[in-house]
Amino acid sequence: MHTVFWAPRFAVVYFLAALAAVVLFSAIGANMAIVAPLILALIGMGVAVLIRSRTVRS
């Protein structure tokens, strides 16, 4: 586990989920105000994972 950079992979999953939400809600023509909190939460979690992986080294 020490040789695998797992944190960026988790962050990419969050960022791709946010992108998928934008694409999905744009495709169905929904109001983006509905999905905005979800997108912001996913992006925030991705950034938090990246920051945590930079500050915590074991």
PQR file with spaces between the fields and no chain letter, atoms N, CA, C, O and H, PARSE charges and radii, in Angstrom:
ATOM       1  N    MET     1       0.821   -1.195    0.000 -0.4000 1.5000
ATOM       2  CA   MET     1       0.000    0.000    0.000 -0.0000 2.0000
ATOM       3  C    MET     1       0.865    1.259    0.000  0.5500 1.7000
ATOM       4  O    MET     1       0.401    2.326   -0.402 -0.5500 1.4000
ATOM       5  N    HIS     2       2.103    1.146    0.442 -0.4000 1.5000
ATOM       6  CA   HIS     2       2.970    2.319    0.493 -0.0000 2.0000
ATOM       7  C    HIS     2       3.446    2.736   -0.898  0.5500 1.7000
ATOM       8  O    HIS     2       3.778    3.901   -1.118 -0.5500 1.4000
ATOM       9  H    HIS     2       2.480    0.279    0.769  0.4000 1.0000
ATOM      10  N    THR     3       3.479    1.787   -1.837 -0.4000 1.5000
ATOM      11  CA   THR     3       3.979    2.128   -3.162 -0.0000 2.0000
ATOM      12  C    THR     3       2.881    2.625   -4.102  0.5500 1.7000
ATOM      13  O    THR     3       3.174    3.176   -5.162 -0.5500 1.4000
ATOM      14  H    THR     3       3.210    0.841   -1.658  0.4000 1.0000
ATOM      15  N    VAL     4       1.631    2.435   -3.720 -0.4000 1.5000
ATOM      16  CA   VAL     4       0.511    2.840   -4.574 -0.0000 2.0000
ATOM      17  C    VAL     4       0.012    4.205   -4.121  0.5500 1.7000
ATOM      18  O    VAL     4      -0.245    4.424   -2.937 -0.5500 1.4000
ATOM      19  H    VAL     4       1.392    1.987   -2.858  0.4000 1.0000
ATOM      20  N    PHE     5      -0.120    5.109   -5.064 -0.4000 1.5000
ATOM      21  CA   PHE     5      -0.658    6.430   -4.756 -0.0000 2.0000
ATOM      22  C    PHE     5      -2.178    6.344   -4.798  0.5500 1.7000
ATOM      23  O    PHE     5      -2.796    6.655   -5.817 -0.5500 1.4000
ATOM      24  H    PHE     5       0.089    4.931   -6.026  0.4000 1.0000
ATOM      25  N    TRP     6      -2.780    5.919   -3.680 -0.4000 1.5000
ATOM      26  CA   TRP     6      -4.216    5.676   -3.647 -0.0000 2.0000
ATOM      27  C    TRP     6      -5.024    6.956   -3.522  0.5500 1.7000
ATOM      28  O    TRP     6      -6.148    7.012   -4.022 -0.5500 1.4000
ATOM      29  H    TRP     6      -2.278    5.666   -2.853  0.4000 1.0000
ATOM      30  N    ALA     7      -4.493    7.982   -2.876 -0.4000 1.5000
ATOM      31  CA   ALA     7      -5.268    9.207   -2.642 -0.0000 2.0000
ATOM      32  C    ALA     7      -5.663    9.908   -3.942  0.5500 1.7000
ATOM      33  O    ALA     7      -6.822   10.301   -4.078 -0.5500 1.4000
ATOM      34  H    ALA     7      -3.580    7.936   -2.471  0.4000 1.0000
ATOM      35  N    PRO     8      -4.759   10.082   -4.895 -0.5600 1.5000
ATOM      36  CA   PRO     8      -5.200   10.707   -6.150  0.2800 2.0000
ATOM      37  C    PRO     8      -6.265    9.893   -6.879  0.5500 1.7000
ATOM      38  O    PRO     8      -7.109   10.455   -7.577 -0.5500 1.4000
ATOM      39  N    ARG     9      -6.226    8.587   -6.721 -0.4000 1.5000
ATOM      40  CA   ARG     9      -7.242    7.749   -7.363 -0.0000 2.0000
ATOM      41  C    ARG     9      -8.608    7.985   -6.739  0.5500 1.7000
ATOM      42  O    ARG     9      -9.608    8.058   -7.453 -0.5500 1.4000
ATOM      43  H    ARG     9      -5.539    8.130   -6.154  0.4000 1.0000
ATOM      44  N    PHE    10      -8.666    8.104   -5.415 -0.4000 1.5000
ATOM      45  CA   PHE    10      -9.935    8.418   -4.757 -0.0000 2.0000
ATOM      46  C    PHE    10     -10.418    9.804   -5.162  0.5500 1.7000
ATOM      47  O    PHE    10     -11.612   10.007   -5.382 -0.5500 1.4000
ATOM      48  H    PHE    10      -7.854    8.045   -4.835  0.4000 1.0000
ATOM      49  N    ALA    11      -9.509   10.745   -5.260 -0.4000 1.5000
ATOM      50  CA   ALA    11      -9.885   12.107   -5.652 -0.0000 2.0000
ATOM      51  C    ALA    11     -10.438   12.121   -7.074  0.5500 1.7000
ATOM      52  O    ALA    11     -11.401   12.834   -7.357 -0.5500 1.4000
ATOM      53  H    ALA    11      -8.539   10.581   -5.081  0.4000 1.0000
ATOM      54  N    VAL    12      -9.844   11.349   -7.959 -0.4000 1.5000
ATOM      55  CA   VAL    12     -10.328   11.281   -9.341 -0.0000 2.0000
ATOM      56  C    VAL    12     -11.741   10.717   -9.386  0.5500 1.7000
ATOM      57  O    VAL    12     -12.558   11.158  -10.194 -0.5500 1.4000
ATOM      58  H    VAL    12      -9.062   10.770   -7.730  0.4000 1.0000
ATOM      59  N    VAL    13     -12.035    9.755   -8.535 -0.4000 1.5000
ATOM      60  CA   VAL    13     -13.391    9.199   -8.486 -0.0000 2.0000
ATOM      61  C    VAL    13     -14.391   10.284   -8.105  0.5500 1.7000
ATOM      62  O    VAL    13     -15.461   10.376   -8.707 -0.5500 1.4000
ATOM      63  H    VAL    13     -11.372    9.396   -7.878  0.4000 1.0000
ATOM      64  N    TYR    14     -14.056   11.105   -7.115 -0.4000 1.5000
ATOM      65  CA   TYR    14     -14.955   12.196   -6.722 -0.0000 2.0000
ATOM      66  C    TYR    14     -15.115   13.205   -7.852  0.5500 1.7000
ATOM      67  O    TYR    14     -16.228   13.658   -8.120 -0.5500 1.4000
ATOM      68  H    TYR    14     -13.187   11.030   -6.626  0.4000 1.0000
ATOM      69  N    PHE    15     -14.022   13.564   -8.516 -0.4000 1.5000
ATOM      70  CA   PHE    15     -14.092   14.538   -9.604 -0.0000 2.0000
ATOM      71  C    PHE    15     -14.888   13.988  -10.792  0.5500 1.7000
ATOM      72  O    PHE    15     -15.650   14.727  -11.416 -0.5500 1.4000
ATOM      73  H    PHE    15     -13.118   13.196   -8.298  0.4000 1.0000
ATOM      74  N    LEU    16     -14.722   12.715  -11.107 -0.4000 1.5000
ATOM      75  CA   LEU    16     -15.488   12.113  -12.196 -0.0000 2.0000
ATOM      76  C    LEU    16     -16.968   12.019  -11.852  0.5500 1.7000
ATOM      77  O    LEU    16     -17.819   12.174  -12.727 -0.5500 1.4000
ATOM      78  H    LEU    16     -14.103   12.115  -10.600  0.4000 1.0000
ATOM      79  N    ALA    17     -17.279   11.768  -10.589 -0.4000 1.5000
ATOM      80  CA   ALA    17     -18.685   11.746  -10.175 -0.0000 2.0000
ATOM      81  C    ALA    17     -19.309   13.128  -10.320  0.5500 1.7000
ATOM      82  O    ALA    17     -20.463   13.243  -10.731 -0.5500 1.4000
ATOM      83  H    ALA    17     -16.587   11.642   -9.878  0.4000 1.0000
ATOM      84  N    ALA    18     -18.568   14.167   -9.991 -0.4000 1.5000
ATOM      85  CA   ALA    18     -19.077   15.533  -10.163 -0.0000 2.0000
ATOM      86  C    ALA    18     -19.281   15.838  -11.641  0.5500 1.7000
ATOM      87  O    ALA    18     -20.290   16.435  -12.017 -0.5500 1.4000
ATOM      88  H    ALA    18     -17.630   14.074   -9.657  0.4000 1.0000
ATOM      89  N    LEU    19     -18.341   15.437  -12.477 -0.4000 1.5000
ATOM      90  CA   LEU    19     -18.475   15.655  -13.915 -0.0000 2.0000
ATOM      91  C    LEU    19     -19.667   14.881  -14.475  0.5500 1.7000
ATOM      92  O    LEU    19     -20.410   15.399  -15.310 -0.5500 1.4000
ATOM      93  H    LEU    19     -17.521   14.952  -12.172  0.4000 1.0000
ATOM      94  N    ALA    20     -19.848   13.652  -14.022 -0.4000 1.5000
ATOM      95  CA   ALA    20     -20.987   12.854  -14.477 -0.0000 2.0000
ATOM      96  C    ALA    20     -22.307   13.488  -14.059  0.5500 1.7000
ATOM      97  O    ALA    20     -23.277   13.455  -14.816 -0.5500 1.4000
ATOM      98  H    ALA    20     -19.245   13.231  -13.344  0.4000 1.0000
ATOM      99  N    ALA    21     -22.352   14.062  -12.866 -0.4000 1.5000
ATOM     100  CA   ALA    21     -23.573   14.736  -12.418 -0.0000 2.0000
ATOM     101  C    ALA    21     -23.876   15.945  -13.289  0.5500 1.7000
ATOM     102  O    ALA    21     -25.032   16.181  -13.641 -0.5500 1.4000
ATOM     103  H    ALA    21     -21.564   14.089  -12.251  0.4000 1.0000
ATOM     104  N    VAL    22     -22.854   16.709  -13.637 -0.4000 1.5000
ATOM     105  CA   VAL    22     -23.056   17.875  -14.513 -0.0000 2.0000
ATOM     106  C    VAL    22     -23.573   17.425  -15.875  0.5500 1.7000
ATOM     107  O    VAL    22     -24.529   17.997  -16.398 -0.5500 1.4000
ATOM     108  H    VAL    22     -21.916   16.517  -13.351  0.4000 1.0000
ATOM     109  N    VAL    23     -22.947   16.408  -16.446 -0.4000 1.5000
ATOM     110  CA   VAL    23     -23.355   15.923  -17.766 -0.0000 2.0000
ATOM     111  C    VAL    23     -24.772   15.365  -17.718  0.5500 1.7000
ATOM     112  O    VAL    23     -25.582   15.652  -18.600 -0.5500 1.4000
ATOM     113  H    VAL    23     -22.170   15.943  -16.021  0.4000 1.0000
ATOM     114  N    LEU    24     -25.073   14.576  -16.701 -0.4000 1.5000
ATOM     115  CA   LEU    24     -26.394   13.962  -16.595 -0.0000 2.0000
ATOM     116  C    LEU    24     -27.489   15.012  -16.438  0.5500 1.7000
ATOM     117  O    LEU    24     -28.499   14.971  -17.140 -0.5500 1.4000
ATOM     118  H    LEU    24     -24.414   14.343  -15.986  0.4000 1.0000
ATOM     119  N    PHE    25     -27.289   15.947  -15.522 -0.4000 1.5000
ATOM     120  CA   PHE    25     -28.319   16.949  -15.287 -0.0000 2.0000
ATOM     121  C    PHE    25     -28.431   17.923  -16.453  0.5500 1.7000
ATOM     122  O    PHE    25     -29.511   18.459  -16.701 -0.5500 1.4000
ATOM     123  H    PHE    25     -26.468   15.981  -14.952  0.4000 1.0000
ATOM     124  N    SER    26     -27.346   18.161  -17.166 -0.4000 1.5000
ATOM     125  CA   SER    26     -27.428   19.000  -18.368 -0.0000 2.0000
ATOM     126  C    SER    26     -28.170   18.276  -19.486  0.5500 1.7000
ATOM     127  O    SER    26     -28.931   18.888  -20.235 -0.5500 1.4000
ATOM     128  H    SER    26     -26.468   17.726  -16.964  0.4000 1.0000
ATOM     129  N    ALA    27     -27.945   16.978  -19.591 -0.4000 1.5000
ATOM     130  CA   ALA    27     -28.581   16.196  -20.651 -0.0000 2.0000
ATOM     131  C    ALA    27     -30.092   16.113  -20.463  0.5500 1.7000
ATOM     132  O    ALA    27     -30.843   16.132  -21.438 -0.5500 1.4000
ATOM     133  H    ALA    27     -27.327   16.481  -18.982  0.4000 1.0000
ATOM     134  N    ILE    28     -30.533   16.021  -19.223 -0.4000 1.5000
ATOM     135  CA   ILE    28     -31.979   15.927  -19.000 -0.0000 2.0000
ATOM     136  C    ILE    28     -32.619   17.299  -18.870  0.5500 1.7000
ATOM     137  O    ILE    28     -33.838   17.404  -18.734 -0.5500 1.4000
ATOM     138  H    ILE    28     -29.923   16.006  -18.431  0.4000 1.0000
ATOM     139  N    GLY    29     -31.819   18.342  -18.908 -0.4000 1.5000
ATOM     140  CA   GLY    29     -32.352   19.696  -18.882 -0.0000 2.0000
ATOM     141  C    GLY    29     -32.869   20.137  -17.530  0.5500 1.7000
ATOM     142  O    GLY    29     -33.773   20.969  -17.449 -0.5500 1.4000
ATOM     143  H    GLY    29     -30.829   18.256  -19.018  0.4000 1.0000
ATOM     144  N    ALA    30     -32.308   19.590  -16.474 -0.4000 1.5000
ATOM     145  CA   ALA    30     -32.755   19.932  -15.126 -0.0000 2.0000
ATOM     146  C    ALA    30     -32.131   21.249  -14.670  0.5500 1.7000
ATOM     147  O    ALA    30     -31.151   21.726  -15.243 -0.5500 1.4000
ATOM     148  H    ALA    30     -31.574   18.914  -16.540  0.4000 1.0000
ATOM     149  N    ASN    31     -32.711   21.810  -13.646 -0.4000 1.5000
ATOM     150  CA   ASN    31     -32.197   23.043  -13.058 -0.0000 2.0000
ATOM     151  C    ASN    31     -30.897   22.725  -12.319  0.5500 1.7000
ATOM     152  O    ASN    31     -30.869   21.836  -11.469 -0.5500 1.4000
ATOM     153  H    ASN    31     -33.507   21.422  -13.181  0.4000 1.0000
ATOM     154  N    MET    32     -29.832   23.441  -12.638 -0.4000 1.5000
ATOM     155  CA   MET    32     -28.533   23.160  -12.018 -0.0000 2.0000
ATOM     156  C    MET    32     -28.500   23.550  -10.547  0.5500 1.7000
ATOM     157  O    MET    32     -27.606   23.119   -9.818 -0.5500 1.4000
ATOM     158  H    MET    32     -29.855   24.163  -13.329  0.4000 1.0000
ATOM     159  N    ALA    33     -29.454   24.356  -10.097 -0.4000 1.5000
ATOM     160  CA   ALA    33     -29.508   24.702   -8.675 -0.0000 2.0000
ATOM     161  C    ALA    33     -29.818   23.478   -7.826  0.5500 1.7000
ATOM     162  O    ALA    33     -29.490   23.441   -6.640 -0.5500 1.4000
ATOM     163  H    ALA    33     -30.180   24.706  -10.689  0.4000 1.0000
ATOM     164  N    ILE    34     -30.442   22.488   -8.422 -0.4000 1.5000
ATOM     165  CA   ILE    34     -30.764   21.263   -7.691 -0.0000 2.0000
ATOM     166  C    ILE    34     -29.501   20.446   -7.439  0.5500 1.7000
ATOM     167  O    ILE    34     -29.316   19.903   -6.350 -0.5500 1.4000
ATOM     168  H    ILE    34     -30.708   22.517   -9.386  0.4000 1.0000
ATOM     169  N    VAL    35     -28.646   20.359   -8.431 -0.4000 1.5000
ATOM     170  CA   VAL    35     -27.468   19.495   -8.341 -0.0000 2.0000
ATOM     171  C    VAL    35     -26.225   20.233   -7.851  0.5500 1.7000
ATOM     172  O    VAL    35     -25.214   19.600   -7.549 -0.5500 1.4000
ATOM     173  H    VAL    35     -28.797   20.799   -9.316  0.4000 1.0000
ATOM     174  N    ALA    36     -26.285   21.542   -7.769 -0.4000 1.5000
ATOM     175  CA   ALA    36     -25.101   22.320   -7.371 -0.0000 2.0000
ATOM     176  C    ALA    36     -24.528   21.904   -6.011  0.5500 1.7000
ATOM     177  O    ALA    36     -23.309   21.778   -5.896 -0.5500 1.4000
ATOM     178  H    ALA    36     -27.106   22.057   -8.014  0.4000 1.0000
ATOM     179  N    PRO    37     -25.354   21.685   -4.971 -0.5600 1.5000
ATOM     180  CA   PRO    37     -24.759   21.247   -3.694  0.2800 2.0000
ATOM     181  C    PRO    37     -24.040   19.906   -3.800  0.5500 1.7000
ATOM     182  O    PRO    37     -23.002   19.706   -3.169 -0.5500 1.4000
ATOM     183  N    LEU    38     -24.583   18.996   -4.588 -0.4000 1.5000
ATOM     184  CA   LEU    38     -23.931   17.697   -4.772 -0.0000 2.0000
ATOM     185  C    LEU    38     -22.593   17.858   -5.477  0.5500 1.7000
ATOM     186  O    LEU    38     -21.600   17.247   -5.080 -0.5500 1.4000
ATOM     187  H    LEU    38     -25.427   19.159   -5.101  0.4000 1.0000
ATOM     188  N    ILE    39     -22.566   18.671   -6.512 -0.4000 1.5000
ATOM     189  CA   ILE    39     -21.322   18.896   -7.256 -0.0000 2.0000
ATOM     190  C    ILE    39     -20.269   19.548   -6.364  0.5500 1.7000
ATOM     191  O    ILE    39     -19.107   19.142   -6.363 -0.5500 1.4000
ATOM     192  H    ILE    39     -23.372   19.167   -6.834  0.4000 1.0000
ATOM     193  N    LEU    40     -20.681   20.554   -5.613 -0.4000 1.5000
ATOM     194  CA   LEU    40     -19.731   21.220   -4.711 -0.0000 2.0000
ATOM     195  C    LEU    40     -19.219   20.268   -3.634  0.5500 1.7000
ATOM     196  O    LEU    40     -18.041   20.312   -3.279 -0.5500 1.4000
ATOM     197  H    LEU    40     -21.625   20.884   -5.614  0.4000 1.0000
ATOM     198  N    ALA    41     -20.089   19.412   -3.114 -0.4000 1.5000
ATOM     199  CA   ALA    41     -19.661   18.442   -2.097 -0.0000 2.0000
ATOM     200  C    ALA    41     -18.666   17.443   -2.679  0.5500 1.7000
ATOM     201  O    ALA    41     -17.665   17.123   -2.038 -0.5500 1.4000
ATOM     202  H    ALA    41     -21.046   19.376   -3.402  0.4000 1.0000
ATOM     203  N    LEU    42     -18.932   16.951   -3.878 -0.4000 1.5000
ATOM     204  CA   LEU    42     -18.016   15.991   -4.501 -0.0000 2.0000
ATOM     205  C    LEU    42     -16.659   16.615   -4.796  0.5500 1.7000
ATOM     206  O    LEU    42     -15.623   15.999   -4.546 -0.5500 1.4000
ATOM     207  H    LEU    42     -19.745   17.211   -4.398  0.4000 1.0000
ATOM     208  N    ILE    43     -16.660   17.828   -5.324 -0.4000 1.5000
ATOM     209  CA   ILE    43     -15.390   18.510   -5.592 -0.0000 2.0000
ATOM     210  C    ILE    43     -14.654   18.792   -4.287  0.5500 1.7000
ATOM     211  O    ILE    43     -13.435   18.639   -4.212 -0.5500 1.4000
ATOM     212  H    ILE    43     -17.502   18.329   -5.527  0.4000 1.0000
ATOM     213  N    GLY    44     -15.392   19.203   -3.265 -0.4000 1.5000
ATOM     214  CA   GLY    44     -14.779   19.462   -1.958 -0.0000 2.0000
ATOM     215  C    GLY    44     -14.153   18.219   -1.353  0.5500 1.7000
ATOM     216  O    GLY    44     -13.070   18.286   -0.772 -0.5500 1.4000
ATOM     217  H    GLY    44     -16.382   19.328   -3.326  0.4000 1.0000
ATOM     218  N    MET    45     -14.832   17.076   -1.487 -0.4000 1.5000
ATOM     219  CA   MET    45     -14.265   15.833   -0.959 -0.0000 2.0000
ATOM     220  C    MET    45     -13.018   15.425   -1.736  0.5500 1.7000
ATOM     221  O    MET    45     -12.060   14.921   -1.150 -0.5500 1.4000
ATOM     222  H    MET    45     -15.712   17.022   -1.959  0.4000 1.0000
ATOM     223  N    GLY    46     -13.021   15.638   -3.043 -0.4000 1.5000
ATOM     224  CA   GLY    46     -11.828   15.337   -3.839 -0.0000 2.0000
ATOM     225  C    GLY    46     -10.647   16.190   -3.437  0.5500 1.7000
ATOM     226  O    GLY    46      -9.528   15.695   -3.309 -0.5500 1.4000
ATOM     227  H    GLY    46     -13.799   16.048   -3.520  0.4000 1.0000
ATOM     228  N    VAL    47     -10.898   17.476   -3.237 -0.4000 1.5000
ATOM     229  CA   VAL    47      -9.826   18.381   -2.794 -0.0000 2.0000
ATOM     230  C    VAL    47      -9.356   18.000   -1.397  0.5500 1.7000
ATOM     231  O    VAL    47      -8.157   18.029   -1.116 -0.5500 1.4000
ATOM     232  H    VAL    47     -11.808   17.878   -3.342  0.4000 1.0000
ATOM     233  N    ALA    48     -10.291   17.644   -0.518 -0.4000 1.5000
ATOM     234  CA   ALA    48      -9.919   17.254    0.847 -0.0000 2.0000
ATOM     235  C    ALA    48      -9.042   16.009    0.851  0.5500 1.7000
ATOM     236  O    ALA    48      -8.091   15.924    1.628 -0.5500 1.4000
ATOM     237  H    ALA    48     -11.264   17.620   -0.747  0.4000 1.0000
ATOM     238  N    VAL    49      -9.350   15.052   -0.002 -0.4000 1.5000
ATOM     239  CA   VAL    49      -8.525   13.840   -0.091 -0.0000 2.0000
ATOM     240  C    VAL    49      -7.120   14.193   -0.552  0.5500 1.7000
ATOM     241  O    VAL    49      -6.141   13.674   -0.014 -0.5500 1.4000
ATOM     242  H    VAL    49     -10.122   15.121   -0.633  0.4000 1.0000
ATOM     243  N    LEU    50      -7.012   15.076   -1.548 -0.4000 1.5000
ATOM     244  CA   LEU    50      -5.687   15.466   -2.031 -0.0000 2.0000
ATOM     245  C    LEU    50      -4.901   16.221   -0.966  0.5500 1.7000
ATOM     246  O    LEU    50      -3.704   15.985   -0.796 -0.5500 1.4000
ATOM     247  H    LEU    50      -7.807   15.498   -1.985  0.4000 1.0000
ATOM     248  N    ILE    51      -5.560   17.125   -0.249 -0.4000 1.5000
ATOM     249  CA   ILE    51      -4.874   17.885    0.805 -0.0000 2.0000
ATOM     250  C    ILE    51      -4.444   16.958    1.928  0.5500 1.7000
ATOM     251  O    ILE    51      -3.330   17.073    2.438 -0.5500 1.4000
ATOM     252  H    ILE    51      -6.531   17.317   -0.387  0.4000 1.0000
ATOM     253  N    ARG    52      -5.316   16.044    2.314 -0.4000 1.5000
ATOM     254  CA   ARG    52      -4.986   15.118    3.402 -0.0000 2.0000
ATOM     255  C    ARG    52      -3.817   14.214    3.016  0.5500 1.7000
ATOM     256  O    ARG    52      -2.965   13.911    3.851 -0.5500 1.4000
ATOM     257  H    ARG    52      -6.222   15.951    1.899  0.4000 1.0000
ATOM     258  N    SER    53      -3.771   13.786    1.769 -0.4000 1.5000
ATOM     259  CA   SER    53      -2.668   12.913    1.356 -0.0000 2.0000
ATOM     260  C    SER    53      -1.343   13.663    1.324  0.5500 1.7000
ATOM     261  O    SER    53      -0.285   13.054    1.481 -0.5500 1.4000
ATOM     262  H    SER    53      -4.463   14.032    1.090  0.4000 1.0000
ATOM     263  N    ARG    54      -1.387   14.974    1.124 -0.4000 1.5000
ATOM     264  CA   ARG    54      -0.165   15.784    1.122 -0.0000 2.0000
ATOM     265  C    ARG    54       0.352   16.036    2.528  0.5500 1.7000
ATOM     266  O    ARG    54       1.561   16.104    2.745 -0.5500 1.4000
ATOM     267  H    ARG    54      -2.246   15.469    0.997  0.4000 1.0000
ATOM     268  N    THR    55      -0.570   16.176    3.495 -0.4000 1.5000
ATOM     269  CA   THR    55      -0.167   16.556    4.846 -0.0000 2.0000
ATOM     270  C    THR    55       0.112   15.362    5.742  0.5500 1.7000
ATOM     271  O    THR    55       0.855   15.491    6.714 -0.5500 1.4000
ATOM     272  H    THR    55      -1.553   16.121    3.319  0.4000 1.0000
ATOM     273  N    VAL    56      -0.461   14.207    5.444 -0.4000 1.5000
ATOM     274  CA   VAL    56      -0.288   13.026    6.298 -0.0000 2.0000
ATOM     275  C    VAL    56       0.556   12.012    5.549  0.5500 1.7000
ATOM     276  O    VAL    56       0.153   11.510    4.500 -0.5500 1.4000
ATOM     277  H    VAL    56      -1.065   14.102    4.654  0.4000 1.0000
ATOM     278  N    ARG    57       1.688   11.724    6.071 -0.4000 1.5000
ATOM     279  CA   ARG    57       2.572   10.701    5.500 -0.0000 2.0000
ATOM     280  C    ARG    57       2.856    9.667    6.576  0.5500 1.7000
ATOM     281  O    ARG    57       3.273   10.003    7.685 -0.5500 1.4000
ATOM     282  H    ARG    57       2.015   12.132    6.923  0.4000 1.0000
ATOM     283  N    SER    58       2.625    8.400    6.232 -0.4000 1.5000
ATOM     284  CA   SER    58       2.896    7.355    7.225 -0.0000 2.0000
ATOM     285  C    SER    58       4.003    6.442    6.768  0.5500 1.7000
ATOM     286  O    SER    58       4.364    5.505    7.480 -0.5500 1.4000
ATOM     287  H    SER    58       2.287    8.127    5.332  0.4000 1.0000
